[in-house]
Amino acid sequence: MIQVIAGNKGSGKTKRLIDMANEALKSEHGVIAFIDDDKRYIYDLRHEIRFVDASEYTAVKGCEADVFFGFISGMLAVNFDLTLICVDAFLKLCKKTPLAEMEGFFTRLSALSESSKCSFIINISCDTEELPEFVKPYVI
């Protein structure tokens, strides 16, 4: 399952994502990972959540969507216990690929979610009115 939290900068998306990750500890029976573009929110998350600072991996920092998909796939390949991956600052992480060109990414991510039994919550800094049609079904 993919869920998208969309909204303009300063609308509370990150706080909502952090709250959802922390709350998920009560119901998830596997590992939860939180991917961000820096360490800014590391202390807002409960210690049981695996924090991943993508800026530490030069291939991922500001990459194309295909590279980021490979990064997520690699995480799942080495840890079968991942059941939830939260992604903050998604458009910053994949800034080399415009959101309008990411339909294939979301299609592959949906298939990966089904095959791995891992859910994804993604923050997208974009007004919900301006989201591409292929993203709108995922908005919560």
DAZIRA-V254492 format. One record per pair of residues at least 6 apart in sequence whose ideal C-beta (glycine too) atoms are under 6 Angstrom apart, sorted by the first residue. I is the first residue (numbers start at 1). GAP is how many residues later the second one is. Records with the same first field share a line. If there is no record, write none. Layout:
I: GAP, GAP
//
This chain:
1: 112, 118
2: 107, 108, 111, 118, 136
3: 118, 135, 137
4: 118, 120, 131, 134, 135
5: 8, 11, 12, 118
6: 118, 120, 122, 125, 133
7: 6
8: 119
9: 116
13: 110
14: 74
17: 69, 71, 106
18: 26
20: 101
21: 11, 13, 28, 65
22: 24
24: 8, 60
25: 21, 23
28: 55, 56
30: 51, 53
31: 50, 51
32: 17, 52
33: 17, 19, 49, 52
34: 11, 15, 17, 52
35: 17, 19, 52
36: 52, 53
37: 17, 18, 52, 55, 56
38: 17
39: 14
42: 9
45: 6
54: 6, 39
55: 6
60: 11
62: 33
64: 32, 33
65: 29, 32, 37, 40
68: 25, 26
69: 36, 39
76: 6, 40
82: 36
83: 35
84: 35
85: 35
86: 35
87: 35
88: 35
90: 32, 33, 34
91: 34
100: 32
103: 31
106: 28
113: 7
//
